[in-house]
Structures are given as C-alpha cells and as structure tokens.
C-alpha cells in the first residue's frame, strides 16, 4: 500500500500544479500553498521542448497548450533607427523542433490549475514559515493558517524558494551568479507587432527585446544587461530606477519603453543566475523546478525542467509506494544528468543574448543577415540548434504505472 500520501507543495506557478497533477494521477493527496492572493496570469513567454513535450502529451494537455501558444511568426534585429538588420522565423529563432512549443507562463499555469483544482486543495494568500521535522511527518506552520501536519513537503516556489531557505539554508549558499539581469513588463504595442519580436543591441552588455504574442493587444518589453547590482532586490521602485539608469540616454525607442516600464503593474526583475545543490532532498523535504535547479532564463529550459521534474518525482514516489528516501534518491539520480546538461546551456546562450561588445553584436547580426545566402545553411543552423536539442532530450522518461482513478 502507498504511504506518505499527504503532500504539501509550495508554489502554484508551473512546477507545483504539474506535480499535483501527477501526484493525483498516482493516488497521492496534494495540497498547494501559494503566497499570491490568486493565480498569477500573464507573464513572459516560455518554451516547452523535448521530453517536456512528452510529459504534457501524457497529461493529455498538449493540444490545449498548443492551441494557447504564442503563435509567434518571427523576430527581427533592428538598429537605432529601427531599420531591420536581420530576420529569422520563430522556430529557427527559438531553436524549436517538432512539437516543441512556446506559451506565456501565466497561460500554462492557468491550464495546469484548471486541471488540478478539483482534486487539489489550493491555499492562496499564505506561505510556509516553519518546518518541524518529526518521525511521522512534518509539522508546517504558515503565515496565516493554522499549523498542519503533512507526510512530505515539496518546494516548487522558484528561484527565491522559501522552502529551500528553511530546509537547506540561505540562498547565497546555492546561487551561481552571471552578473547579468533581466527585467520584463507589459508595455503598449506602439510598434503594432503581430506575433513578432524586435531585438535591439543598445550598447555593449545591453539588449532590448519587445514582442507581442497571439491574442494580445499589448506587448512585453524585456531589458537584458550586465552590471554590478546597486539596488535593493526587495524594492520594486529601486529596481525600476536601476534598470532605467542602465539604459538612460540610449537611442531607438528605449526612453518610451522605460516610461512604460515604470508604469507597469507586472514589473519583473531578477538576476540571471542558477541554483546548484549537492542534493535535492533533506529528510521529508525535496525541491522541484527552479527551487532546486534553476537554469536561468538564459537557458530557455526552466519550464521544461519543471515539467519533467514533476513527472519524475511523482512517478518515483509511486514506484516506491511512498517510501520517500528511496523515491527521492531515484528522483535525483534520474534528473541529475538532465539538470546539468540544461544548466550548461545558459552561459553560452547568455553571450548571444547580451553581447559583451559592439563588435560581437555587429558580427552576430551580420551572420544572421547572411544566413539565407550561406552555403550549407541548414548544416550551420543544425549545429547551432544541436546543444539545445540534446539538452532538451537528455532524459529518458520511465513508464510509471498509474493508480486507477
């Protein structure tokens, strides 16, 4: 018989609800606690690649996800006068292949929530403040709710995981920085973009990306840059000032985009960094997704890691009939090569996203412009895409028997 069935998950973005779906599938009883007062919709676009596509397919949700995709048509690199220097179709630009797809993070979260809310208890507007490890479970204290006992606790609460801090120690102990930052917010679609994105290398170490997706009247503006951090990471206004200072006095449409950024109510700012842990569990607590192995936005693989991790963790718990020491060990053994392969993508990708010199940016865009005319173009594109495809498929999904529902 399956033991340790009562499982608390912290985080209701992608990793948490995906894990809840698979736990329900295997006969466990998940509860999700989420700090936000309600489901957070919208957000930036994310990729689902390789084995993660198969995970979504096994959930029976692939058609729904594809129907809600960004449906991007392509991207253009522009100069400071707004003139297109080079263009690429969306799949080539995103290194997508086969059924790989792209979706807004919030749209994916909504789909997962809609397919778990009937079988999962959701506690919005609360968060974990303490974990008291006992022989028969974990007594969890909350910021607002009464203490409750759970058999297992899973941190699926992102890069700045509160569960990881409580169970494993301070974030700085596991953080690998790249001295780069990203800010994303909603802006008016003044470019009248239709499933299209623009990229502008504003200066050495600075890139601006503006895009509008399917079914969206507005646009998103992303600022990527390298700089020493000189703002309070907990203060949104300080973060906005920091981003504004990095891009001040630069051309193109940047002043208007910065003005819109300052007025946005969905402003997002974070360092481009990774989480590296020697182990993914301690006692009855484990981690999934960015909380345990953030690969950074530069890798483009965070969502796929979360979906695959949720599948493997729930599957191993089912295969071990709830024997968590066995399951957690097998989960880590299965995931470790996949994690390492995907995290390795970030550093190389970041050099392309944030050119460290004007010369590098010039060479990069000219290469893209000349790509259609190069001999062996398809071989060149394949070589560029190969590391992403290999990483996206660096996990063989086991077949885990489901409990009759």
N, C-alpha and C positions, 0 to 999 in steps of 0.2 A: 504494500500500500504506500501511496505517496505521503511523505511527511513534509513538514515545514511549508505549508500551503499558504499561510497568511504573509503576504509580501508587500512592504511599503516601498513605493518608488517616489523619489523626489524629482520633480520636473515634468512639465506637460507640454514640451515642445515636440521633438521627433522621437528621440531615443526612448523616453518614458512611455508614451502611448503605444509605440511599436512593441516594446517589451510587454506591456499589459496585454496587447492582442495575443501575443504568442503564449504568455502565461495562461490566459483564459483558454486558449486552444489546447493546452496540456493539462487543464484541470486545476490550476492554482487559483488563488483568490487575491488579485492585486488591488491595492489602493494607491492613488496618486495624489500627492500634495504639491500644490503649485503656489508660489509666492504671489503671482499676479492675481488680481481680483477676478479675472475671466480669461478665456482663451485668447492668446496673443496672435492676432491675424496679421496679414501683410508681411512685411519683412523683405529681405533680399532674395535673389534667385539662387537656387542650389541645384546641383547635379545629382542624379541617381544613375550610377554606372555599374557595369559588370555584374558581379554576384548580387549586388543590392537590387538590381532589376529583378533577378530571380526570386529574391526574398519577397518583394512586392507582388510578383506574379503568384507566388504560393499563398499569399494572403488573399488572393482574388481581387486585388485593388489596382492592378496595372492599367486596365482600361480607364478606370476613373482618374488615375493620376495623369495618364497621357491626355485625357480629354481636358484636364485643367492645366496643361503645360503652358509654359511661357510662349510657345509657338514663335520663337524668335526667327527672323529671316536672315540676319547677318549683322556685321559690325564694320565700322569704318574708322580708320585713324585719320585725324584731322590736324591741320596746322593752326597757328594762332589766328589766322584769317578765316578759319572754318572750312577751308578747302580740303576735300578728301584726298589723302595721300595714297591710301591703300585700303582695299576692302576684302572681306572674307565672308563666305556663307556661315551660317550659325553653327552647323555641325563641325565644320573644319575649325572654326574659331574656338569651340568648346571641346575639341577632341572627343566628340561623341561618335558612337558606333552602334549599329544595330538598333536595339530597343532602348539604348541609353536615352534619358530624358531630362528635362530641366523644368523646375517648378518653383514658385515662390514658397519660401519656408513656411509662411503662415498658411498657405493653401494646403500644403502637405500636413501640417499639424491639425488643421480642421478636418481633413479626411480621416486621419487616424483617430481623432477624438470622436467623430460621428460613428465610427465602427468599434468603439470600445466603451462608450458611455453607458450602454445598457448593462454591461457586465462588470464594470469597474467603478468603484467609489472614487469620486473626484472631490478633493478638498481645496477649493480655491481661496486665495487670500490668506494663506497660512504657510508656515515653514518650520523646519526642524531646528530645534535649539539645543537638543541634548540626546545622546545615545548611551543608555545604561546597559552594558553587555551582561547578560545573565545566562545561566546554564540552559534555560528553556526558551530563550529568545532575547529580544532587545526591547527594553522599555524606552519608548520615544517620547520626548517632551516637545511641545510645539509652542510657537509664539502666542497663539490664541486658544487653540483647542486643548482639551484635557489630555493628559498622558495616556498612551495606549501601548499595548504590547504587540509586537509583530515577530514572526519567526525569522524573517530576513529583511534587510534594508538595502535598497539599491540607489546609489547616487546617479541620476540621469539629469543633473542640474547644471550642465555646461561647464565652460572654462573656469568660471569662478565658483565652483561647486562648494556648497556649504557642507554637504555630507563628507566630501573628501577632507575638508578642513577639520571636521570633528573627528573623523576616524583615522586619518593618515597624517595630519599635521598641516602647517602653514603652506599656502600656495607657492610661495617663493622656493620651497624645497624641491618642487617638481616642475618649475617653469623654465622653459628654454626660450629666451627672447631672440628676436631677429632685428631689434632696433628699428622696427617699422610699425606703422599704424594704419588703420582703416576706419573711415567714417562713412556711414551711409544714411541718407534721409530722403524723404519724399519731397519732390520739387514740382512746380508746374511744368507741363510738357510744352514749353515755349519753342522747342525745336520741331514740334509736330512729328515726333518719331512714331512710327508704326511698326512695332515688333522689331526694333532696330536699336543698336547702341553705337555711341560715339566714344572714342578714346583720344585723349589729348595729353601728350607728354609736355607738361607745363614748364618743367625745368629739371635739372639733374636731381634725381631722387623724388620726383613728384609726378603722379599720374592722376588724371581725372577721367572718370567713366560715367556716362549718362545713358540711361536706357529706359525704354517703355515696353512693357510686355502686353500680351494678348489680354483683352477685357479690361485694360487700364486706361483711364483718361489722363492720369498724371504720369510722372516719371520718377526714377530714382537717380540720385547723384552720389557717386562713390569717390572719395578722396583717399588715395593711397600715397603714403610718403614715408621717408626715412628721416628721423630726427631724434635727438635726446628728449625724453619725456620731461616736460616742465609744467604739467598741470595736475590738479587733484583728480585722480581717477574716479572719485566718487561724486564729483561736482559737474553736472551737465553743462552749466554755463561756462565753467573753466575749460571744459573740453572743447566747446564751440569756439571760444577765444583762441585756444591752442591751434585748432585746425585753421581758423581764419588767419592767424599770424603766419602760418606756414605757406599759405597761398596768396598772401597780400601782394598787391602791385604786379600780379601776373595777368597776362592778356587773355584772349579768347573770350568766353562768356563766364569766366570764373567769378568776377565780382557779383554778378546777378545770382549765380549758383550759391555763393556764400551767403548772400542775403536771404535766399530761400531756406538754406540750411538752418540759419539762426531762428527762423520762424517755425520750423518743422516740429511737430509733436511726436515724431517717431525717430528722433535722432539716435543713432547708434555709433558708439566709438569703442574701440578696443585695440590693444596691441596685437600685432601679428606674432603669435607665439605658439608653443606646443606644450603639452603635458607629457612628461616621461616618468613613469613609475616602475620600480623594480617588480612590483606585484600589484594585481588588480583587486585583491580582496584582503580583508583582515577580519578574522572571526566570522560573524554572520553578516558582514557588510561587504558589498562589492560595488564596482563602478561600471558604467556603460556609456559609450559615446564620448563627447568632449570632456566630460568629467574625468574619464580615465585615460584617454589617449587622443586629446585634441591634436589634430594635424595642422591646424591653422587654415584660415580662408584661402591662403595662397595655394594649398594643395588641391582645393576643389573636391576633397574626398570626405569631408566631415560628415555629411548626411549619409553617404554610403557606409561609412564605418559604423555609424549609429544604427542603421537598419540591420546590417549584418551582425553586429554585436548583440542586438536584441534577440535575433533569431537563434544565435549560438547559445547565449546564456540561458534562455528559456528551454531550449532543446536539451542542453546538458543537465539542467535541473530535472527535467522529465526523465531523461535516460537513467539518472541516478536515483530516481524515485524520491527526490527531495534531499538526498544526502549531500548537503551543501559543500563540505570540504572536498569531496570527490568532484562534484559538479563545477565548483569554482576553479579547481586545478585544471580540469579538462577545458573549460572555457578559455582560460588564459593560454593553454597550450595550443588550442585551435587558432586563437586570434593573434598571437604574438607576431608570427611572420607577416601576416596581413597588415597589422598595425605598422610594423617597421617599414614595410615596403611603401606604404602610403605616406607615412611621415617623411620619408626620404624625398618625396616629390617636391616638398614645399620650398626648400632652399633654391633649387634650380628654377622653379616656377617664379619665385619672387624676383629673381634677376630680370625676368622678362616683363613682369608686371610693373616694377619700379626700376626703370633704367638708372644706373648709378652715374651715367654721364650722358651729355647731349650726343656725343659721338655714337655711343651704344644705341641710343634711341633712334638716331638717324639711320644707322646700319640696319636695325631691326625692321623699321617701317619700309625701307627701300627693298629689303629682301622680300617682304610680304607683297609689295607692289609688283616685283618682278616674278613672283612665284608662278603665275599662269604661263609665263614665257620660258621658264627654265626647262632644259632637257631633264627627263626623269622626274618631273614634278611630283608624280604620285609616290615615287620611292622616297623623295625628300619628306613629303607630308607623313608618310607611314613611319619614317624614322623619328619624326617629331612626336607623333602620337603614341609610339610604342611604349615608352615608360609609363604613360597614364593607363593604357590598356592592360599592361602587365600587372600594374599595381591594383587596378580595379578588379582583376580576376585572380588575385593571389590568395584565394581561399576556395577550397572545395566544400560545398555545403553538404553536410551529412543529411540523411533522412531520419528524422525523429518521429517516432510513432505518436499519433495524436490520441487524446482521450475522446471517447465518444461524447458528443455534445447534445 
